[in-house]
Amino acid sequence: MKPRSNLFDSIRVKPQHKKRAEAASESVCQWDGCDKPGEHRAPVGRSAEGEYFRFCVDHVRRYNKGYNYFSGLSDSEIARYQKEAATGHRPTWKIGSLGGETSAAPEISSMRSGRAGYYSATGRRQPGRNGESVAHERLLKPLEKKAIRTLGLEGRPEAELIRERYKLLIKQYHPDANHGDRGSEERFREVLDAYRLLKRSGFC
C-alpha cells in the first residue's frame, strides 16, 4: 500500500485535539435562546460527575458565577463531605485497630512533656508549689545500671560522686600509667563510655 493512496488516508487516525476542536465547533450553546458555538464546558452538578453542559464564553461565565456544588445539602452533610474529602472518601480506621474494632485510649497519658518530662527523664526532684522539692524518681534503665556498676558504684549515686569516681578510674587505667597494657586500655574505654552515657542521661 502506497503512503499517498486513498485507502491509506481513510484509515489514518486523527489527533485527539483535532477531534475535540471539531466536536466543540459542531455543538451549539445550550443556554436558552443562544445559538453561538458551545466551545466551553461547564459541570452539570453533584449527581452527574463527568457530565458537562456546552456554553459560549459569555454564558459559561454567568453559569460559573452561580454554580454551587453543594446546593441542596444541609450544613451537617456539607461538613461530613469535607471530612471525608480529607481521605479521598475512602474508609479509614484508627491506628492499632483491626477489622474496624477500636479500643478506647487512656484518659491520662503516661507520657509527660515540658518541665515534667525533663524531671521524669532525669529522675531529679521537681520543685512543688511552695518551692519545696517533690521526689519524682524513675526506674534506672539497664544500660544506666551497667554504667553505674562499671564505675564501681551502686544505686543512684549523686553527680559529684560519679565525677569523682570517674576522675579516679581514668587516672588509674590511663594507657600512659600502665605502659600500654591491653587490659587497662579496655577498662579505660569502658569507664569512658559509662561516664558519657550517664552524662547524656543527666546523672552528672
ABEGO torsion letter per residue (X at the ends): XBAABAAAAAABBBBAAAAAAAAAAABBBABBGBABBBABBBBAEAABBGBBBBBBAAAAAAAAAABBAABGBBAAAAAAAAAAAAAGGBBBBBBGBBGGBBBBBBABBABBBEAAAAAAAAGBBBBBAAGBBBBBBBBBBAAAAAAAAAAGBBEBBBAAAAAAAAAAAAAAABAAAAGGBAAAAAAAAAAAAAAAAAAAAGAX
